Amino acid sequence: MADNAFYSKAETASVSRACSRRNPRIRAGDWLLYGLLHATDSTSSSGSRGMNRGSPFTKDGVPIASTAQEGLIRLRKDA
């Protein structure tokens, strides 16, 4: 990404994140899918900050957790 003009001028950070398990029987080594259509969404994006939610699923389509993350992205002042 360093050769991409936008990313070379941007500062990014994860401000906060959370993960809540729904199914305690799922092992961490099991195959998981994150990002099916409507599995993730961005609830807010303004003022250089964004909030998104998601759900990882087993290969059988069973949701196993809920995730949330708030991020920050802005142009560097020296860019």
Secondary structure, DSSP 8 states (H G I E B T S, - for coil): -TTSHHHHTEEEEEEEEEEEES-TT--TTS-EEE--TTTEEEEEEETTEEEEEE-EEETTS-B-EEEEEEEEEEE-TT-
